[in-house]
Amino acid sequence: GIVAGLVERDAQGFILTGRDLMIDGRPPRDWPLKRDPFLFETSVPGVFAAGDARKGSGKRVASAVGEGSATVSMIHEYLETV
């Protein structure tokens, strides 16, 4: 609930990221950039989610650690675009 109204979530409240944001192969209507969302990027460019709060996560500590590590790479990629 802490991100309610900030980023897109599914019906269960999990944060949508990356491909889960795509609608018919396109980014959401409000997506302001010409590129698709990065893996782990939320509906707000530059805001990323990993771990149990994210839709589709493995709901395990090891999965969350791996997602967090992968997210660092996505953040660096995002920072190259700003």
Protein Blocks (a to p, Z undefined) as FASTA:
>chain_A
ZZgokaccdfkopacehjlmpgghiacfklmbfbdcdehiafbehiacedjklghiaoia
klmmmmmmmmmmmmmmmmmmZZ
